[in-house]
């Protein structure tokens, strides 16, 4: 059987790598190039996939006894479980259909790219051009779910 601490770290890695892969805006804010010029999906199928990932991560977390983890890992486990449970509850209440933050996300991402422009002007300009092309369809999809 694998070391519980290593298993826990693997669960964290898989979860957050999937979150960053599915949410290019988050990846962009983290400085990852995988999020450059992308806004991500906004629809019910996307939210259902996110819910499935959350449920799988919760099941994986519950398969490890907290006593087998270090003190720091126990705190991380509690924090992640609390976040996932809140997100699951929000999903079950269809809260994502009441979230009009599409425009705010777009404007914040454009501001982020403009602020990055001084340090990485070519990357920033390329991202802004790609975002400006993607914004109309992204906002239309965001409006449909509300």
C-alpha positions as CSV (number, residue, x, y, z in Angstrom):
1,X,0.0,0.0,0.0
2,X,1.3,3.5,-0.9
3,X,2.4,5.9,1.8
4,X,-0.7,7.9,2.9
5,X,1.3,11.2,2.8
6,X,2.3,10.5,-0.8
7,X,-1.2,9.4,-1.7
8,X,-2.6,12.7,-0.3
9,X,0.0,14.8,-2.2
10,X,-1.0,12.9,-5.3
11,X,-4.7,13.7,-4.7
12,X,-3.9,17.4,-4.3
13,X,-1.7,17.4,-7.5
14,X,-4.4,15.7,-9.6
15,X,-7.2,17.9,-8.3
16,X,-5.4,21.3,-8.7
17,X,-3.9,20.3,-12.1
18,X,-7.4,19.5,-13.3
19,X,-8.7,22.8,-12.0
20,X,-6.0,24.7,-13.8
21,X,-6.5,22.8,-17.0
22,X,-10.3,23.3,-16.9
23,X,-10.1,27.0,-15.9
24,X,-7.7,28.9,-18.2
25,X,-8.4,32.1,-16.4
26,X,-7.0,30.6,-13.1
27,X,-4.0,29.2,-15.0
28,X,-3.3,32.6,-16.5
29,X,-3.4,34.3,-13.1
30,X,-1.0,31.6,-11.8
31,X,1.4,32.6,-14.6
32,X,0.9,29.4,-16.6
33,X,1.1,29.7,-20.4
34,X,-1.7,27.1,-20.8
35,X,-4.2,29.8,-19.9
36,X,-2.9,32.4,-22.3
37,X,-5.6,34.0,-24.5
38,X,-8.3,31.6,-23.3
39,X,-11.5,32.2,-21.3
40,X,-12.7,28.7,-20.8
41,X,-16.2,27.1,-21.0
42,X,-19.4,28.4,-19.5
43,X,-22.2,25.8,-19.6
44,X,-24.0,23.1,-17.7
45,X,-21.9,20.3,-19.1
46,X,-18.8,22.1,-17.8
47,X,-20.3,22.5,-14.4
48,X,-21.3,18.8,-14.3
49,X,-17.7,17.8,-15.1
50,X,-16.5,20.0,-12.3
51,X,-19.0,18.4,-9.9
52,X,-17.8,14.9,-10.9
53,X,-14.2,15.9,-10.2
54,X,-15.1,17.4,-6.8
55,X,-17.0,14.2,-5.8
56,X,-14.1,12.0,-6.9
57,X,-11.6,14.2,-5.0
58,X,-13.8,14.0,-1.9
59,X,-14.0,10.2,-2.2
60,X,-10.2,10.0,-2.5
61,X,-9.7,12.3,0.5
62,X,-12.1,10.2,2.6
63,X,-10.1,7.1,1.7
64,X,-7.2,8.4,3.7
65,X,-7.2,8.5,7.5
66,X,-6.3,12.0,8.8
67,X,-4.2,10.2,11.5
68,X,-1.8,9.0,8.8
69,X,-1.1,12.5,7.7
70,X,1.3,15.2,9.0
71,X,-0.3,18.1,10.9
72,X,0.1,20.4,7.9
73,X,-1.5,17.8,5.6
74,X,-4.4,17.4,8.1
75,X,-5.0,21.2,7.8
76,X,-4.7,21.1,4.0
77,X,-7.1,18.1,3.9
78,X,-9.7,20.0,6.1
79,X,-9.4,23.1,4.0
80,X,-9.8,21.3,0.7
81,X,-12.7,19.2,2.0
82,X,-14.5,22.3,3.2
83,X,-14.0,24.1,-0.1
84,X,-15.1,21.0,-2.1
85,X,-18.2,20.5,0.1
86,X,-19.2,24.2,-0.3
87,X,-18.8,23.9,-4.1
88,X,-20.8,20.7,-4.2
89,X,-23.6,22.4,-2.2
90,X,-23.5,25.4,-4.6
91,X,-23.8,23.0,-7.5
92,X,-26.7,21.1,-6.0
93,X,-28.5,24.4,-5.5
94,X,-27.7,25.4,-9.1
95,X,-26.0,28.5,-7.8
96,X,-23.8,28.7,-10.9
97,X,-26.9,29.7,-12.9
98,X,-27.2,32.8,-10.7
99,X,-23.6,34.0,-11.2
100,X,-23.5,37.0,-13.4
101,X,-19.7,37.3,-13.1
102,X,-18.8,36.7,-16.7
103,X,-18.2,40.3,-17.6
104,X,-16.3,40.9,-14.4
105,X,-14.0,37.9,-15.1
106,X,-13.3,39.2,-18.6
107,X,-12.5,42.7,-17.5
108,X,-10.3,41.5,-14.7
109,X,-8.4,39.3,-17.1
110,X,-7.9,42.1,-19.5
111,X,-6.6,44.3,-16.7
112,X,-4.3,41.5,-15.6
113,X,-2.9,41.3,-19.1
114,X,-2.5,45.1,-19.4
115,X,-0.6,45.1,-16.1
116,X,1.6,42.3,-17.2
117,X,2.3,44.3,-20.5
118,X,5.3,46.1,-19.1
119,X,7.2,43.0,-18.2
120,X,6.1,40.7,-21.1
121,X,4.6,43.0,-23.7
122,X,4.6,40.5,-26.6
123,X,2.9,37.8,-24.6
124,X,0.4,40.3,-23.2
125,X,-0.4,41.8,-26.6
126,X,-1.0,38.3,-28.1
127,X,-3.2,37.3,-25.1
128,X,-5.3,40.5,-25.3
129,X,-5.9,40.0,-29.1
130,X,-7.0,36.4,-28.5
131,X,-9.2,37.4,-25.6
132,X,-10.9,40.2,-27.6
133,X,-11.8,37.7,-30.2
134,X,-13.2,35.2,-27.7
135,X,-15.1,37.7,-25.5
136,X,-18.4,38.0,-27.5
137,X,-19.1,34.2,-27.5
138,X,-17.9,33.8,-23.9
139,X,-20.3,36.5,-22.7
140,X,-23.1,35.1,-24.8
141,X,-22.6,31.7,-23.2
142,X,-22.4,33.3,-19.7
143,X,-25.7,35.1,-20.4
144,X,-27.5,31.9,-21.4
145,X,-26.9,30.2,-18.1
146,X,-28.3,33.0,-16.0
